[in-house]
């Protein structure tokens, strides 16, 4: 139905449509994409009665404002932020009712980076390769939101979650990332590798959905030259010529020629999605089968 929709009044800094991504297409050069904070995305869907894979909005720092053209249930999770309906405070992290014609404001994040906004039924833009996700690297999926966009909604599929409390991790004050070393840790000076667990990095302002860029001491190479391009995976920690690590996130390239010193497991990347510029980052490398 044409009236089952939302109208974008303000798109904020960067608001995209995300689901759980389009895995399985790396051989075509297509990244996985999808929500960076998958736990927050799943929780938002749970709160409004959607399946985990329903499409939500992923805001960045400044939130967004929408008008509900129909009566619909919504929920906001991820980065903590004020939520308002027609200017009145509403609950964050819980289902709320939006009357038809109401204005729904997701204000700038007080903590964290990305908020997730789910609506009962899910956002029903067309799928591309089985996903509704916006992929900023390849350009697949819907464009980032702009004021005036109209977003269709699918019919609700289930009742909102009936729970008094649903646990949800807070955005990190500092970020601790487990790191499985390899496959190219031998391209770096052993002293730099040994010092990795004691090195303080900070999230750089240039971080985005492609990767978490880090400022701090450069990792020193033990050999010259470059690698032929090889496959890249989610969580790969690639080291460009300046020696400063980049942790690949959902929109990462599928191949690359800079050496990968290690891989951060996907379970640790939700917290990385919420780490603001300046956040302290420590790696916990795994050596010899244990964590050090």
KEKE-3310 file (N, C-alpha, C; in steps of 0.2 Angstrom, whole numbers, plus 5000, padded with zeros to 4 digits):
npx = (5004:5002:5002:5008:5021:5036:5042:5056:5062:5074:5090:5101:5119:5124:5114:5109:5101:5100:5102:5106:5115:5124:5131:5143:5146:5159:5167:5163:5167:5160:5156:5152:5144:5129:5122:5133:5134:5128:5122:5114:5106:5099:5092:5084:5075:5069:5062:5052:5045:5050:5058:5076:5083:5076:5075:5083:5086:5102:5109:5121:5130:5123:5109:5092:5077:5060:5044:5029:5019:5009:5001:5012:5024:5039:5057:5072:5089:5106:5118:5116:5103:5093:5075:5061:5044:5033:5040:5039:5047:5052:5054:5070:5077:5066:5050:5040:5025:5020:5009:4999:5005:5013:5029:5045:5059:5076:5088:5104:5118:5122:5131:5142:5141:5133:5115:5101:5086:5071:5056:5040:5037:5047:5059:5055:5062:5068:5077:5094:5104:5099:5099:5094:5103:5113:5128:5142:5155:5154:5143:5131:5114:5101:5103:5111:5101:5091:5083:5066:5065:5055:5051:5046:5036:5035:5021:5017:5024:5024:5020:5027:5042:5039:5045:5053:5066:5080:5095:5109:5124:5134:5140:5158:5170:5183:5192:5194:5202:5202:5214:5218:5233:5241:5237:5250:5259:5272:5278:5281:5292:5298:5299:5290:5278:5278:5277:5264:5253:5255:5253:5246:5232:5222:5205:5204:5198:5195:5189:5176:5162:5169:5181:5189:5200:5216:5225:5242:5258:5268:5268:5282:5290:5297:5301:5303:5294:5278:5263:5255:5238:5226:5213:5202:5195:5181:5185:5198:5215:5223:5238:5243:5256:5259:5260:5250:5237:5222:5206:5196:5179:5161:5159:5171:5184:5185:5197:5215:5231:5240:5249:5241:5240:5233:5218:5202:5190:5173:5163:5168:5166:5155:5156:5167:5160:5154:5163:5170:5179:5195:5194:5202:5211:5216:5225:5223:5233:5234:5244:5253:5243:5236:5229:5238)
npy = (4994:5011:5021:5015:5020:5029:5046:5055:5068:5074:5069:5068:5066:5054:5042:5026:5012:4996:4978:4961:4960:4955:4941:4929:4934:4937:4933:4939:4952:4959:4966:4960:4969:4977:4979:4987:4986:4973:4966:4977:4980:4968:4968:4979:4975:4964:4971:4976:4966:4960:4949:4944:4948:4959:4975:4989:5007:5014:5026:5039:5047:5060:5057:5056:5063:5058:5056:5048:5040:5031:5023:5015:5004:5007:5006:5011:5008:5004:5017:5027:5039:5054:5052:5057:5060:5069:5080:5077:5068:5051:5033:5026:5011:5003:4997:5009:5019:5026:5038:5040:5052:5058:5065:5059:5059:5055:5059:5068:5056:5053:5044:5033:5029:5024:5023:5012:5010:5003:4998:4991:4977:4981:4990:4991:4992:4988:4972:4969:4958:4949:4957:4972:4981:4996:4998:5006:5005:4998:5003:4997:4993:5004:5022:5032:5040:5055:5071:5071:5059:5044:5030:5014:5003:4986:4975:4972:4958:4951:4952:4966:4963:4956:4960:4965:4969:4970:4964:4975:4979:4993:5007:5007:5013:5012:5002:4985:4973:4957:4948:4937:4932:4934:4932:4937:4941:4939:4948:4959:4967:4957:4963:4974:4966:4959:4970:4974:4971:4979:4992:5008:5013:5024:5028:5034:5050:5048:5036:5024:5016:5006:5004:5004:5015:5018:5028:5030:5022:5016:5001:4992:4986:4970:4967:4972:4978:4973:4964:4952:4955:4949:4939:4947:4947:4950:4959:4959:4965:4976:4983:4998:5007:5018:5011:5011:5003:4996:4991:4981:4983:4981:4986:4983:4981:4967:4961:4965:4972:4976:4970:4959:4959:4952:4945:4951:4944:4942:4943:4953:4965:4973:4981:4989:4996:5006:5014:5030:5043:5045:5036:5025:5011:4994:4980:4962:4950:4934:4921:4907:4898:4903:4917:4932)
npz = (5000:4996:5006:5017:5023:5026:5028:5025:5034:5039:5035:5043:5047:5040:5035:5032:5024:5031:5032:5037:5027:5012:5011:5003:4990:4988:4978:4967:4969:4978:4993:5010:5017:5026:5043:5054:5068:5073:5083:5089:5078:5077:5089:5089:5079:5085:5096:5089:5084:5072:5060:5062:5050:5045:5037:5043:5049:5049:5058:5059:5071:5071:5070:5064:5056:5054:5046:5050:5040:5042:5056:5067:5075:5082:5086:5094:5095:5099:5097:5111:5112:5113:5110:5101:5099:5090:5096:5110:5123:5121:5123:5123:5116:5118:5112:5104:5100:5085:5080:5065:5054:5063:5069:5070:5079:5080:5089:5090:5094:5111:5116:5109:5091:5080:5078:5078:5069:5070:5062:5063:5053:5044:5033:5016:5004:4987:4985:4982:4975:4985:4997:5006:5010:5010:5002:5004:4997:4985:4980:4978:4982:4991:4990:5002:5014:5010:5013:5010:5004:5002:5011:5009:5019:5025:5028:5046:5055:5067:5085:5095:5106:5121:5135:5150:5152:5141:5138:5133:5126:5132:5123:5119:5132:5130:5118:5116:5107:5102:5093:5080:5075:5059:5041:5037:5047:5047:5039:5046:5058:5071:5084:5084:5083:5095:5103:5101:5109:5120:5115:5113:5103:5094:5089:5073:5065:5051:5050:5044:5037:5029:5036:5052:5056:5063:5074:5079:5085:5072:5064:5060:5046:5041:5029:5012:4997:4989:4991:4980:4975:4987:4995:5006:5022:5033:5047:5045:5048:5041:5035:5029:5019:5028:5040:5050:5057:5050:5053:5045:5041:5038:5024:5018:5006:4994:4990:4992:4992:5003:5017:5029:5046:5055:5061:5067:5077:5071:5081:5089:5083:5084:5094:5089:5079:5087:5092:5095:5086:5093:5103:5114:5109:5111:5106:5108:5105:5099:5102:5099:5101:5113:5122:5123)
capx = (5000:5006:5002:5013:5028:5039:5045:5062:5062:5081:5093:5107:5126:5124:5109:5108:5096:5104:5100:5111:5120:5124:5137:5143:5147:5165:5170:5161:5170:5154:5157:5146:5139:5125:5123:5140:5132:5123:5118:5109:5101:5094:5088:5079:5070:5066:5058:5046:5042:5052:5063:5082:5085:5072:5079:5082:5090:5108:5111:5128:5131:5118:5102:5088:5070:5055:5036:5026:5012:5004:5002:5017:5028:5046:5062:5079:5094:5113:5121:5111:5102:5086:5070:5055:5038:5030:5043:5039:5052:5050:5058:5075:5078:5060:5045:5036:5020:5020:5003:4999:5006:5018:5036:5049:5066:5081:5092:5112:5120:5125:5136:5142:5141:5127:5109:5097:5079:5067:5049:5036:5037:5054:5059:5053:5065:5070:5083:5099:5108:5097:5099:5092:5108:5117:5135:5145:5161:5152:5137:5125:5108:5099:5107:5110:5095:5091:5077:5061:5064:5049:5053:5040:5036:5031:5016:5020:5025:5023:5020:5033:5044:5036:5051:5054:5073:5083:5102:5112:5130:5135:5146:5164:5174:5189:5190:5199:5200:5206:5218:5222:5239:5242:5242:5256:5262:5279:5280:5283:5297:5296:5299:5283:5273:5278:5274:5257:5248:5256:5253:5239:5230:5216:5201:5205:5192:5194:5185:5170:5159:5174:5186:5191:5207:5219:5231:5247:5264:5268:5271:5288:5290:5303:5303:5301:5290:5271:5260:5249:5231:5223:5206:5201:5189:5178:5189:5206:5218:5227:5243:5246:5263:5261:5261:5245:5232:5215:5202:5190:5172:5156:5159:5178:5186:5186:5204:5219:5238:5244:5249:5236:5244:5229:5210:5198:5184:5167:5160:5171:5166:5149:5159:5171:5155:5151:5169:5170:5186:5198:5193:5208:5210:5221:5224:5225:5235:5234:5251:5255:5237:5233:5229:5243)
capy = (5000:5017:5025:5011:5023:5035:5052:5058:5075:5076:5063:5068:5065:5048:5037:5021:5006:4990:4972:4957:4960:4950:4937:4924:4936:4940:4931:4944:4958:4962:4965:4958:4975:4975:4983:4987:4984:4968:4965:4982:4979:4962:4970:4984:4971:4960:4975:4978:4960:4958:4944:4948:4951:4964:4981:4995:5012:5015:5033:5040:5052:5065:5054:5058:5064:5055:5057:5041:5041:5027:5021:5010:5003:5008:5006:5014:5004:5006:5022:5030:5046:5056:5050:5062:5059:5076:5085:5074:5063:5044:5028:5023:5004:5000:4999:5015:5019:5032:5039:5042:5059:5060:5066:5054:5062:5052:5065:5066:5051:5055:5040:5029:5032:5022:5020:5007:5012:4998:4999:4985:4976:4982:4994:4987:4994:4982:4969:4969:4952:4946:4961:4979:4985:5001:4997:5012:5004:4995:5007:4993:4995:5010:5027:5035:5044:5062:5074:5070:5052:5040:5023:5009:4998:4979:4973:4969:4950:4949:4957:4968:4959:4956:4959:4971:4971:4966:4966:4978:4982:5000:5009:5006:5019:5010:4996:4979:4969:4951:4948:4931:4934:4930:4927:4940:4944:4938:4954:4964:4966:4954:4967:4977:4961:4958:4976:4975:4970:4985:4998:5011:5016:5028:5028:5040:5053:5045:5029:5024:5009:5002:5002:5008:5018:5019:5032:5027:5020:5013:4994:4992:4980:4966:4965:4977:4975:4972:4957:4952:4956:4943:4940:4951:4945:4954:4960:4959:4971:4978:4988:5001:5009:5022:5007:5012:4997:4998:4985:4981:4982:4978:4988:4982:4978:4960:4960:4970:4971:4977:4964:4958:4957:4948:4946:4952:4940:4946:4944:4959:4971:4977:4987:4993:5000:5011:5018:5037:5046:5047:5030:5021:5004:4989:4973:4956:4945:4927:4918:4900:4895:4906:4924:4935)
capz = (5000:4995:5012:5022:5022:5030:5024:5028:5035:5039:5035:5047:5044:5036:5037:5027:5026:5032:5035:5039:5022:5007:5011:4998:4984:4987:4972:4962:4971:4982:5000:5014:5019:5032:5049:5057:5075:5071:5089:5090:5073:5079:5095:5086:5075:5090:5099:5085:5081:5065:5060:5063:5044:5042:5036:5048:5047:5053:5058:5061:5076:5071:5070:5058:5058:5049:5047:5049:5036:5045:5063:5066:5080:5081:5092:5093:5099:5097:5101:5115:5110:5114:5105:5102:5095:5090:5101:5116:5124:5120:5126:5119:5118:5119:5107:5105:5095:5081:5076:5058:5053:5068:5068:5074:5079:5083:5090:5090:5099:5117:5117:5103:5084:5076:5081:5073:5070:5067:5061:5062:5046:5041:5027:5010:4997:4983:4987:4977:4977:4991:5003:5005:5013:5007:5002:5002:4993:4979:4977:4978:4987:4990:4991:5008:5014:5009:5015:5005:5002:5005:5012:5010:5025:5024:5034:5052:5055:5073:5090:5099:5111:5128:5140:5154:5151:5136:5139:5127:5128:5131:5118:5123:5134:5127:5114:5117:5101:5101:5086:5078:5070:5052:5038:5035:5052:5046:5035:5051:5063:5077:5090:5083:5084:5102:5107:5099:5115:5124:5111:5113:5097:5095:5083:5069:5062:5045:5050:5041:5036:5026:5040:5058:5055:5069:5075:5084:5083:5065:5064:5056:5041:5041:5022:5007:4992:4990:4989:4975:4979:4990:4998:5012:5026:5038:5053:5043:5050:5035:5037:5023:5020:5034:5046:5055:5056:5048:5054:5040:5043:5033:5017:5016:4999:4995:4989:4994:4992:5009:5021:5035:5052:5059:5060:5073:5076:5070:5087:5093:5079:5086:5098:5085:5076:5091:5094:5092:5085:5099:5108:5115:5106:5112:5103:5112:5100:5101:5100:5101:5104:5119:5122:5127)
cpx = (5004:5007:5006:5020:5030:5042:5051:5062:5069:5085:5100:5114:5126:5119:5108:5103:5101:5100:5106:5116:5119:5130:5137:5144:5154:5169:5168:5163:5165:5155:5151:5141:5135:5126:5130:5139:5127:5119:5113:5104:5096:5090:5083:5073:5066:5061:5051:5042:5044:5057:5070:5085:5081:5077:5078:5086:5096:5110:5118:5129:5125:5110:5099:5081:5065:5048:5033:5019:5007:5005:5007:5021:5035:5050:5068:5084:5101:5116:5115:5110:5095:5082:5064:5050:5034:5033:5043:5044:5048:5055:5064:5076:5072:5055:5041:5031:5020:5013:5004:5000:5011:5025:5040:5056:5070:5087:5100:5113:5124:5131:5136:5142:5135:5121:5105:5090:5075:5060:5045:5035:5043:5053:5059:5056:5067:5076:5088:5104:5106:5097:5097:5097:5112:5124:5139:5152:5159:5147:5131:5120:5106:5104:5106:5104:5096:5084:5072:5060:5058:5051:5047:5041:5032:5026:5019:5019:5023:5022:5026:5035:5041:5041:5052:5061:5076:5091:5105:5118:5130:5140:5153:5168:5181:5188:5196:5197:5205:5208:5221:5227:5239:5237:5249:5259:5270:5282:5282:5288:5295:5295:5292:5278:5272:5276:5267:5252:5249:5255:5246:5238:5224:5212:5202:5199:5190:5190:5178:5167:5164:5179:5187:5198:5210:5225:5236:5253:5263:5271:5276:5288:5297:5305:5300:5296:5282:5269:5256:5243:5229:5217:5207:5195:5187:5183:5196:5209:5224:5232:5246:5253:5264:5262:5256:5239:5225:5211:5196:5184:5167:5157:5167:5178:5187:5193:5208:5226:5243:5243:5244:5240:5240:5222:5207:5192:5178:5163:5162:5170:5160:5152:5163:5166:5153:5157:5170:5178:5189:5198:5199:5206:5217:5219:5226:5227:5235:5240:5251:5249:5233:5233:5234:5242)
cpy = (5006:5021:5021:5014:5028:5040:5054:5065:5078:5070:5063:5068:5060:5043:5032:5016:5000:4984:4968:4956:4955:4946:4932:4927:4939:4939:4935:4951:4962:4961:4962:4963:4973:4980:4982:4984:4979:4966:4970:4982:4974:4964:4974:4980:4967:4964:4977:4972:4958:4953:4948:4951:4956:4971:4986:5001:5012:5022:5033:5047:5057:5063:5056:5060:5062:5057:5050:5043:5036:5026:5015:5010:5004:5007:5008:5010:5007:5011:5026:5037:5048:5054:5054:5060:5066:5081:5082:5068:5056:5040:5027:5016:5000:5001:5005:5015:5026:5033:5041:5050:5062:5061:5062:5057:5057:5057:5063:5061:5055:5051:5035:5033:5030:5020:5016:5009:5007:5000:4992:4983:4976:4987:4990:4989:4988:4979:4969:4963:4949:4950:4968:4983:4990:4999:5003:5011:5002:5000:5003:4995:5002:5016:5029:5040:5052:5064:5073:5063:5049:5033:5019:5005:4992:4979:4970:4961:4947:4954:4960:4963:4961:4955:4965:4973:4967:4968:4969:4981:4990:5002:5009:5013:5018:5003:4991:4974:4963:4950:4941:4933:4930:4933:4930:4944:4944:4944:4960:4962:4963:4958:4971:4972:4960:4964:4977:4975:4976:4992:5001:5014:5020:5028:5035:5043:5050:5039:5030:5017:5004:4999:5006:5009:5020:5024:5029:5025:5015:5006:4994:4985:4977:4965:4971:4974:4975:4965:4958:4953:4949:4944:4943:4948:4950:4954:4959:4965:4972:4983:4992:5004:5014:5018:5007:5007:5000:4991:4986:4979:4980:4979:4987:4979:4970:4957:4966:4968:4973:4971:4964:4955:4952:4949:4946:4948:4944:4948:4951:4965:4975:4983:4992:4998:5006:5016:5025:5038:5047:5041:5026:5014:5000:4983:4968:4951:4938:4924:4911:4896:4898:4913:4927:4943)
cpz = (5000:5002:5018:5021:5027:5026:5028:5028:5035:5040:5040:5043:5038:5039:5031:5029:5026:5035:5037:5033:5017:5006:5005:4991:4983:4981:4966:4964:4975:4989:5004:5015:5025:5038:5052:5064:5074:5077:5090:5084:5075:5084:5093:5083:5080:5094:5096:5082:5074:5066:5060:5056:5041:5041:5041:5045:5052:5052:5060:5065:5076:5071:5063:5060:5052:5051:5046:5046:5038:5052:5063:5073:5078:5087:5089:5098:5097:5101:5105:5113:5112:5108:5107:5097:5095:5095:5108:5117:5124:5122:5120:5121:5120:5113:5109:5099:5092:5078:5069:5058:5058:5066:5073:5074:5083:5083:5090:5096:5105:5118:5111:5097:5080:5080:5076:5075:5066:5067:5060:5055:5042:5035:5021:5004:4994:4985:4981:4979:4984:4998:5001:5008:5008:5008:4999:4997:4986:4975:4976:4983:4986:4992:4999:5008:5013:5011:5009:5002:5006:5005:5013:5016:5023:5029:5040:5052:5061:5079:5092:5104:5118:5133:5144:5153:5146:5136:5132:5129:5127:5126:5122:5125:5131:5123:5114:5111:5101:5094:5085:5073:5064:5047:5036:5041:5052:5042:5040:5056:5069:5084:5090:5085:5092:5106:5106:5105:5120:5121:5111:5106:5099:5088:5079:5066:5055:5044:5047:5041:5033:5031:5046:5057:5062:5069:5080:5081:5076:5067:5058:5052:5042:5034:5017:5002:4994:4988:4983:4978:4981:4993:5004:5016:5031:5044:5052:5045:5045:5037:5030:5024:5026:5041:5051:5053:5054:5049:5050:5043:5037:5026:5015:5009:5000:4993:4991:4993:4997:5013:5027:5040:5056:5058:5067:5072:5075:5076:5091:5089:5080:5090:5094:5081:5080:5094:5091:5091:5092:5104:5108:5113:5108:5109:5108:5107:5103:5098:5103:5104:5110:5117:5126:5128)
residu = (UNK:UNK:UNK:UNK:UNK:UNK:UNK:UNK:UNK:UNK:UNK:UNK:UNK:UNK:UNK:UNK:UNK:UNK:UNK:UNK:UNK:UNK:UNK:UNK:UNK:UNK:UNK:UNK:UNK:UNK:UNK:UNK:UNK:UNK:UNK:UNK:UNK:UNK:UNK:UNK:UNK:UNK:UNK:UNK:UNK:UNK:UNK:UNK:UNK:UNK:UNK:UNK:UNK:UNK:UNK:UNK:UNK:UNK:UNK:UNK:UNK:UNK:UNK:UNK:UNK:UNK:UNK:UNK:UNK:UNK:UNK:UNK:UNK:UNK:UNK:UNK:UNK:UNK:UNK:UNK:UNK:UNK:UNK:UNK:UNK:UNK:UNK:UNK:UNK:UNK:UNK:UNK:UNK:UNK:UNK:UNK:UNK:UNK:UNK:UNK:UNK:UNK:UNK:UNK:UNK:UNK:UNK:UNK:UNK:UNK:UNK:UNK:UNK:UNK:UNK:UNK:UNK:UNK:UNK:UNK:UNK:UNK:UNK:UNK:UNK:UNK:UNK:UNK:UNK:UNK:UNK:UNK:UNK:UNK:UNK:UNK:UNK:UNK:UNK:UNK:UNK:UNK:UNK:UNK:UNK:UNK:UNK:UNK:UNK:UNK:UNK:UNK:UNK:UNK:UNK:UNK:UNK:UNK:UNK:UNK:UNK:UNK:UNK:UNK:UNK:UNK:UNK:UNK:UNK:UNK:UNK:UNK:UNK:UNK:UNK:UNK:UNK:UNK:UNK:UNK:UNK:UNK:UNK:UNK:UNK:UNK:UNK:UNK:UNK:UNK:UNK:UNK:UNK:UNK:UNK:UNK:UNK:UNK:UNK:UNK:UNK:UNK:UNK:UNK:UNK:UNK:UNK:UNK:UNK:UNK:UNK:UNK:UNK:UNK:UNK:UNK:UNK:UNK:UNK:UNK:UNK:UNK:UNK:UNK:UNK:UNK:UNK:UNK:UNK:UNK:UNK:UNK:UNK:UNK:UNK:UNK:UNK:UNK:UNK:UNK:UNK:UNK:UNK:UNK:UNK:UNK:UNK:UNK:UNK:UNK:UNK:UNK:UNK:UNK:UNK:UNK:UNK:UNK:UNK:UNK:UNK:UNK:UNK:UNK:UNK:UNK:UNK:UNK:UNK:UNK:UNK:UNK:UNK:UNK:UNK:UNK:UNK:UNK:UNK:UNK:UNK:UNK:UNK:UNK:UNK:UNK:UNK:UNK:UNK:UNK:UNK:UNK)
# end
